Amino acid sequence: MQIVPGLNAAWSPRRMSDGSASGRLPSSGVRMLSAPQAAETNPPRTFGFTRHLEAAINQNESRKAVYAQLSHGATKSLSDQLILYERLSLLPALYLDWRAKSFNERGIPVVTGDFESMSKAKTALTPPKYRGQASQADCDRLKTWLKNYRADLDKAVSKSDFKQAATLTYQILRQVEGLEEQTKSHFAMTRHIIESIGEAAMNAMQYQKQTNGGTDGLCRQFLKVQSLGLMDIVPVDQKAQRFQAQGIGIVVNDVPEIPFQRRWERMASQNPSPKRRLA
């Protein structure tokens, strides 16, 4: 599940464009929101970002009642917030899927292949590993880390240095893991977006080789759109922690595992290089 809280206010196809494409989404493409299933049966697979969001919306809708029953209705507003963010992300997802379609039809799964199936998410009733609640000071520290990470990531992505983007993402992921261990609390949505960025950066390296840089512009835009999701995500995790403290696994059970960390560590073991920590 990829949600982008700050996206609607900060993104439009023209404003986010890095010069590689600034066209409008054709009116025929808008109909894909209501009928993307048609593309599912036509190999190679297309419109994967849109499908991923639709699957996440369906899952959150179905689990909303489960969590509400466990919390006596208290989780309803958080479920509604997650679903709203996902719905707001559908239009930019559709635009990016549309831009990726020509590559997908040539067997290059840029964007559409950059997501894990929602079927890999844990069951709704799985007990959360941690039941702590991070202090506001810890949450503010995380916000500072994310702000610095986004600035460094933007510099790397703007140069199409996707290996550096992946390295920066691995470093912030380890910092978030350390904070979770220290506070015994989950920052599950923050981690999920970070892992999704890292996976996309790793894949962008492969697409770059396959196309001699032909996918670079699209990958730059895709990564920048994903990074917008980190702007206001910590408060979502703070809300979820209140319910996780009660043994209700909202959010932490609702995101699929992403193998970015293992992939990066495998790459790093084959090509060791100095690491720089984020401030």
Secondary structure as GFF3:
##gff-version 3
##sequence-region A 1 279
A	DSSP	alpha_helix	7	10	.	.	.	ID=ss1
A	DSSP	alpha_helix	13	16	.	.	.	ID=ss2
A	DSSP	alpha_helix	27	30	.	.	.	ID=ss3
A	DSSP	three_ten_helix	31	33	.	.	.	ID=ss4
A	DSSP	alpha_helix	37	40	.	.	.	ID=ss5
A	DSSP	alpha_helix	48	71	.	.	.	ID=ss6
A	DSSP	alpha_helix	76	88	.	.	.	ID=ss7
A	DSSP	alpha_helix	90	104	.	.	.	ID=ss8
A	DSSP	three_ten_helix	118	120	.	.	.	ID=ss9
A	DSSP	alpha_helix	136	158	.	.	.	ID=ss10
A	DSSP	alpha_helix	162	183	.	.	.	ID=ss11
A	DSSP	alpha_helix	188	211	.	.	.	ID=ss12
A	DSSP	alpha_helix	216	228	.	.	.	ID=ss13
A	DSSP	alpha_helix	234	244	.	.	.	ID=ss14
A	DSSP	alpha_helix	260	270	.	.	.	ID=ss15
###
